[in-house]
Amino acid sequence: MAKTIWPTLTLLGLAALTSCTTPRPGPTEPPATPAKPTPAAVRSEADRLQWWRDARFGMFIHWGPVSLTGQEIGWARGSQVPIAEYDQLYRKFNPTNFNPEAWVKAAKDAGMKYVVLTTKHHDGFCLWDTRQTDFNIMQSPLGRDVVKELSAACQRAGLRFCTYYSTCDWHHPDFPLTSPGGRVVRETSNLDRYEQYLRAQLKELITGYGPLGLIWFDVPQKFDRARGQGVIDYVRSLQPDIIVNNRSGAPGDYDTPEQRVGKYQDNRPWETCMTICRQWAWKPNDEMKSLQQCLQTLVTCAAGDGNLLFNVGPTADGEIEPRQVQRLQEMGAWLAKHGETIYGTRGGPWKPTKALSSTRKGSSIFVHVFRSEGGRVELPALPRQIRSATGPGGRAIAFTQADGRLTLTLDPTTLDPIDTIIRLELDGSAMDIPAIAIKAETIVKATASNVFQKQNAHYGPAAAFDGDEESRWATDTGTRQAWIAADLGKPVTVQRVRIDEAFGKRVQKFELQYREGETWKTLLAGQTIGAGFQKTFEPVTAREFRLNILDATDGPTLNEIELLEK
C-alpha cells in the first residue's frame, strides 16, 4: 500500500467517496432541535425505532412523470421545464414496464430491508388513487395505483413499505409558495386549508396502504415547528408506531443528512439519504458511484450509528436501469458475506475516519479497514481486554494493546481493496464503551489564497490535510481562482496525488506544483477534479507543494488532498 506523505497520519485517510452531490437535490435538509424526552418516552421511542435501526439499509425511489424529461423531480418545474408543460407530463406518462416485483427484487437483492417511495413530491403529483385531487397516476395512460402495487409487493417479500410525502406542494393553489424552487409567492393562498388537504392524503396513505414503516416528510417551508408537530401527532393518532423523520417542520424521530454521510451520533438516530448516481430522478447517462463508494458509504453510515437510504430513479418506462440493478446486486453479495457487521449493530466504539470504520454488537467489534500502512493499523486502546482478533478467512492476527495504543497487524496479501474486516472479541460487552475519536497526526503547515468568510477557521486550508471526513477547505462563493499549499517541514519524495473535491466538479483547470528555490514548478496539469481524483507522476522531491486552481465554476472546496509515495 502507498505511504502517505501529505499529511502523515497514524491512519491513512481517504474513505468512501460518499457524495456525488446534485445542484438542487430532492430532499432538503433542515436543522432539528429536539426537545429533551422523558425516560419513558425514550423507551417507547427505542422500541418503535428498533426494527429500523437494525435494518440499517433501505431503498429510496424518486419517480414520476418527470422521468419523461430526464430532469430533476419537482425542482425542474418552472426551471428546466416550463410549468404548463411540466404539469401536463402525466397525460403522456405510460411506463408499461413498471413491475413492482422487479423493484422489490432489486431492493431485496441489495440486502435492503425497507423501501421509501415518493408518493407525492414537491410537484404535487400523486402516485396513488387519491380522492383529494385528479392530479394523480390514475388519470395517466398507465392508470394503475403504483403505491398500492408496490406496498403489496413489499409485503409479499417481507420488506417494510414506507412513504415519502412532500410537506410543501408547489402545484396546490392553497400552498403559499410555488415554482421554480418554491421561491415564488402566490398572490392568494390558504395554509390552513392546504393542511387539511395534506392530512386527508396522509390518512389515505396510512389507512389504505399501511401499516407503514415510516413517513418521510420533506421541505416544510411554511410549516413551522408547531404545525409540523401537529401533523406528526395526527399521523400517530392513525398509526401509533409509525416512524417520522425531521422534515415536517418538527424534529420527529431522526435526522436526515443529505448527500453526505452523517457524523458519528449515538444520542439521536439518523439516516443519510443519498443517490446511487447524481440526480434523484432518472437522468440519461448519469454518473454512477463505484462499488467501493457504495459499500464504504454503507459501512461508514453504520459505523457512525446511522442508516443509509440509497436512492434509485426508475426510467420513464418504469424500470430501474440494469447497471444500477447490477450495482445493488454487488452490494447485496457483499452483505450476504458480511451482513453481521452491519445489520443490528451500533456504531463505534471508534468514530469513523477516512481510513477506518467500526461497528459493534454484544462483545464483538468489527473493524472495517479501508486503507492501512502495509497491513498495520493503530488505534486508541480500548478500556477492555481483547480475547481474540481475527482477519479475513477467520485467521488469527497479531495484536498488542499497551501504552494507550492498540496495534493490529494484517498480512498485506490478505487486504481487500474495498474493506478488510477484523473481528475483535472482548472480555465483556462492547456496547457500553464511550465513543473514541481517532485524531489524525499531521506535520503540514497549510496556507491558502482564500478561505470562506474571511479566514473562517472551520474551512481553513489545514482542513484539507487533517484526515477528517467532516472537515474541508472552502473558498468564498464566486471564487474562480485560488491556491492551497503545504509546507511538509522537510524534503520528501512523492509520485502520486489523491484529491477529493467536495461538491461536484467545480474545478475546471488546475496545476499541481512544487517549490524549487523561489519558483513554483508544475509537475501535473489537468482539467476537472471531482470526487476521488488520483494521478501518478514522475517522482519529485520537495518540501513545499501547491494546488493552483486556475479556473472554477464557483468557490472551490476540497475534502482532502494527499501526496503519496507510490
N, C-alpha and C positions, 0 to 999 in steps of 0.2 A: 504494500500500500504506500501511497505518497506521503512524504513527510511535509507537514505544514510549516512554512517559514513565516508567513504573514497572515494572521498572528501566530505565535506559539501557544498552543492550547494543550492542557492536560488531556482533554478530549477533543479530537478533531471536529471541526464543526461546519458541515452544511447538511441540514437534514432534508426531509421531504420538501420538495418544491411545492408548497402546499397551496399556492394560489395562482390561478390564471384569472385575474380579476376582469370584470366587464365594466365598461364605462357607466352603464346605468343598469344595475342588477335588478333581478326580480324582487326579492325581499330587500328591505332597507332597515338597517339595524338601529334600534333606539336605545337610549340609556335606560337602565332599570334600577330603582332604589327600593327593594322590597322592604316591607315593614318587618320588624323582628317578631318571629312567630312564637307562640307558646309551646312548651314541651309536648302537650297533647296534639297540637296542630302539626308539629314536626313529625311525630309518629304516624299520624294519619297521612301526611303527605308522602312520607317514605314508603308506606305500604302501597299507596296509589301509584307511585312512580317506579316501583321495583321492577316490573316487567320491562319497562322502557330503558331503565339504566342497565339492566342485564343484557338487553338486546344489542346495544352499542352501535348498530349499523342499520340504516334504513334507506329506502329509495324515495327520492323527491321526483315528481313528474310535473313539468310545466308544459301544458299542451292546450291548444285551442285553434280557432280559425286562423290566427296569425301565422301558423306554420305554413300557410299558403304563400306567404311573402318571404319567409326566411329571416324576418326581423324579430326584435325582442318583444315578448308578450307585454301588453299594457303600455310600456314606455314608448313603443313605436307609434302609438295612436296620436295623430296630430304632429308628429315629428317626421319620421321616415315615411309614414303612410298618412295621407290626409284623413281627417276624422270621418268624413262622409264615406270614403272608400273603406276605411277600417271597419266601420260599423255594419257594412254590408257583406263582409267577407263570409259570414256564416251562411249566407244564401248559396255559396259555392262550395261549402265545406262538406265533402263526401269521402271521408277516409275509409274506403271499402276494405282495407286490410287491417282495420282495427280489430285486435283479438286480445281481450283482457287476459286470457290464459297465457298468451305469449309474454305479455308484460310481467305477469306474476312469476312465470317460469324464470325470466331474466333476473328478477329480484331474488328468487329463491336460489338460483344457481350461483348468485354472487355471495350468498351467505347472509343476505339481508333478512331482517326479522319483522319489518313493518314497511308500509307504503303510504306516502302522503301525496295526494292528488290535488292539483289546483282546481278545485270545483268552481271557483269564481276568482279571477284575477282583477287587477285594477281597472281593466277594460269593461267589467260588468257582465261579461258573457258567462252563462251558466252551463255546466256540463251535465245537469240533471233535469228531470221533468218538473221544474218548479212551477207552482201556481202563482207566483208573485210577479212574473214578467214573461213576456213572449220572447225575450232576447235569450233564447236557450237552445240547447242542442236538438230538441225535438222539432224545432222549426227549420233545421238544416236538412239538406238532402239525406244525411245519414239517418236522422230520425230515431236514434237509439239512446237510451238512458245510460250514458257512459259510467256515471257514478254507481248506478245500480249493478251494472255488469261487473265492474272492477271490484266492488265490495263483495259480491258473491264469489268471484274468483279467488280473492284473498282468503275468504272464509274456508273455501274448499282446500286451499293449500296450507292453511294453518298460519297465515300471516295476519298481523293486525292491520286493519284498514283505518286510515286516518285522512282527515280533510284539511286542506289549505283553504282559507276563506279570507279574501282581502277585506280588511276593515274599511278602507276607502273604496269609492266607486266613482270613477270619472265619467261614467256613462249615465248614471242615475240622476235625474233632474233635481232631486232634493239634496244631493250631496253638495256642499258649498264650493268644492274645487273641481276643476276638470282638466282635460288635456290641453297642451302637452305637459306631461310630467306632473300633473296636479298643481301646476303653478298659476293657472288661470282661475280667477274668482268669478263664480256665476253671479249674474245680476240678481237672481232670486233663488233662494234655497230654503230648505226646512230640515235642519239636522235631526230634530226630534222625530219627524215623520220618516226620515231615512232610517233612523234606528229601529223604528217599528218594522220597516221592510227587512232590515238586517236580521232582527230577532225572528221574524216569521220564516226567513230562509234557514236560519240556524235550527229552528225547530223541525223543519222538513228534513234536514240532513241527519239530525240526531235520532228522531223518531222513525224516519223512513229508511235509513240506510245504516243505522247503528246496530249494536253499540259501537261507537267509535273509540279508537285507541286514544286519539288526541285531536284537538283543533289547533291548526297553525294559522294564527292571525297575522296580518301584515299591514304596514304603513298606516298607522292610526290617524295621522294628520289632525283633523279636528276633534278626534276623540281624546279627551283628557283622561287623567287617572280615574276620576270618579265615574265617568261614563264607561270607560273600559272595564272597571271593576264591576259595574252593574251588568255588563254583558257576560262577564265570567260567572257571576252569581246566577244569572239566568240559565246559562248552559248547564251549570252544575245542578240546578233545580230539575233539569230534564234528565241528566245522567250524572249522578254524584261522583263517580270515579273517573270522569273524563279528565285528561291532562290538557293544560292550556299553556301556550308559550307566552312570551313577554311583549307581544306586539298588538294588543288590543287597546293600548293606552295605559294599561295597568301591568304590574310586574309579572303576574302569572306564576307559573311553576318553575320556569327555567329560562336561561339566557340563550341568545341565538347569534353568536359571532358569525359573520357572513364573509364568504370567500377567503377566509383565513382560519387557521387553527387557533382555537381559544387558548388563553394562557392557563397554567395549572390553577384549578379552582375546585376545592373539595368541600367548600361550605355552601355552595349553591349549584344545582345541576345546570349543565349547559350542553348545547348541541351546535356544532359547526354545520352550516349549510353551504354546500359548495358544488360547483358544476363539474361534470366529467370532461366537458370541453370548456369553451369560454363563455358562451351565451346560455341563458336559461332555456329559452325556447329553441327549437331546431334552427340551425343555420347551416347552409351548404358548405362542406369542406371546412368545418370549424376545427380549430386546433384542439386535439385531444391529449389529455395527460398520459404520460408514460405509466407503465405498470409500477415502476419504482415510486413515482409521485403518488399514485393512488394508494399503494399499500403503506408507504411511510406516513401519508396523511392519516389513514385509518388508525395506524398504531399510535401516532402522536396524539390523536384525539383521545383514545382510550387511556394513554399514559398521563394525559392532563386531567383525567377523570371526566371526560365528556364523550358525547356521541358524535357520529358522522352521519349526516343526512345528505346523501350523494345524488345529485340531480342528473336526470336524462331528459331530453326533449324529443319526443317522437316526431316523425315526419308528418307531412300533410296526408300521406297515405295511411297513417295510423301505426306505423312500425317504428320500433327502436332500431336505429342503424346497426347493421351487423357488426361493424367494428366496435361499437360501444358494447354490444352484447358479448362479444369476444373478450373485451377487457374485463367486463363484470365476471365472466366465467373464470378468467385467470385469477381474479381476486378470490372467488369462491373456492378455487382449487387450493389456494394458499391457506384459506381459513379452514378447509377440510383437514389440513395437517396441523395447523397452529391455532385453531379457534379457541382452545382452552386458555390461551394467553390474552384473549380479547373478551369473549363473552363472559358475563358475570364477574368480571374483575373490577377493581378500583384502580385509579391512577396512583403512581408512586411506587415506593417511597421517595425515589429521586425525581425531582422535577425534570421534564424533558429538556434536552438540548438539541442542537442540530446534528449531533453525532450519536445520541443515545436516548432511549426512552425506557420506561419500566412500568409494569403493571403488577398487581398483587392479588392473591386470593388465599385465604387461610394462612398457612405457614410458608407459602411459596411466593417467591418473587421471580418475575420473568423479565430479564434484562434484554432489551432489543438493541443490538449494536448495529448502527447504520454505517459507521466508519470507525476504524481503530488504527493505532500505530503498530502495525505488524502483528496484530492479534492481542496486543496488550491494552487493557482497559483499567483505568484508575478512577476510583470513586471515593467520596467521603465514606468513612466507616459507618456501619450500622450499629445501633445500640443493642443488638442481639448477636449471638454466636451463629455461625453458619455451619450446618452439619454436612452439607454436600453442595457441590457445584457441578453441573453437567452442561455440556455444549451440544452441538449438532450430533444427531445419532445417539443421544443419551450417553455419550462418552464423558467420563470424569475429566475435569480440567483443573489445573493448578490454581490455587488462590491463597492469598495471605491477607490478614486483617490485623494491622498494628499501627501504632502512632497516628491514629485518626484517619488512616487510608486503607481502602480495600483495593487489592490488585488482583485482577483476573487475567489469566494467560491462556489464550486460544492458539491452537495450531493454525498458522496463517493459511494452510492449504484447505482448511475447513470453512473459511469465511465465505459468507453468502454476500453477493454484491448488493442485495437489497436490504436484508435483515438477518443477522446472525443472532440466534436466541440462546441465552444462557438461563438455566433454571437454578435458582438458589433455594435450598431448603433450610429453614431456620429452626432454632431450638424452641420456638414459640410463635405466637401469631405475628404476622407481618402487618396486620391491619391497624394496629394502634401506634405504629411508628409515625411520628410527625414528618411532614414533607421536608425533604432535604434539597436545598439548592446546590447546584454544581457551578462553581464560579470558574469562569474562564481566566486563564493566566495569559496576559499579553504584554509584549515588550514594545508595542507600537506607539509611537508618538504621531498622532494624526492631525492634519490640518486640511482646510478646505476653503475655497474661494467664496462659498455661500452656504449659509445654514438657515433653515426655515425659521422665520420670525426673529431674525437678527440674533443669531447665536443661541437659540433655544437649546439648552444642554441635552434635552431628551433626544434631539435629532442631530447632535453634533457628529463630526467625522469619526470619532472613536467608535460610534455605534456600528459602523460598517466592519469593524475588525474585532468585535468582542465575543463572537461565537454565540451570541444570544439571538434566538429567532424572533424575540419580541421587540427587538430594537432595530433601528435603521437610521442611516444618514438621509436627510431630506433637505431640499432647497426650496426657495420661495416659489410660489405659483408664478408662472410666466417666464421662469428662468430657461434660457435657451442654451447657454454655455456655462460650464463650471468645471472645476478640477478638485480632486481629492487626493491627498498624498500621505505617505507614511515614511517615517524615519525608523529603520529597524535597529538602530544603535550600533550596528557593525556590518561590514560587508557580508552578504550571503549570496549563494548561487541558486537561482531559480530557473525553471524552464516550463512552468505550466501555471495557468491562472484559472480561477473559478470566480464568477461574478453572478450574484443573484439580484436581479432588478425587481423592485417591489411591485410595481404596477405596470403590467403590460410591457410594451417596448417603446418607452418614451425616448430613449437614447437612439439617435439616428446616425451619428458619426462620432467615432472616438479614437484615441490613441493611448496605448499603454506605454509609459515611458520610464526610463531610469536616468538618474543624475550622474553625469561624469564631469567633475570639476564644477564649473558654473553653468554647464549646458545640459538641457534635458534632451535625451536622445530617444527616438521612438523605436521600440522593439516589436510592436504589434499594432496594426491599424485595422479598424473594422467599421461596420455599419451598426445594425441593431444588436442589442444585448439580450434583454428579456430574462426570464427565469432559467437558472441552471446553465448559463453560458460557460463553456470550457474551451480552452485553447492551449496547445503545446507550441513552444517556440525554441529556438536555439538557446542554450544555456547563457545566462547573463549574471555576472557578479556585480553587485552594487549594494549600497547602504540605503538609498532613497529611491522610492518608486512613486509614480503618479499616474492616475487615470485622468486623462484630459478629454472632457466631453466637448466636442466641437459643435454639436447641433442636437437639440432635443425638441420634441413637440410640446413639452411642458416641463415643470421643475423636476429634474432627475431625482430619484430616490432609490437607494440601494440597501438591501438587507445585509449583504455580506460580500466582502472581497477577500480572496485568499490567493497568495502566491505560494507555489509548492515546488519542491524537487520532484522530478518525475518518479 
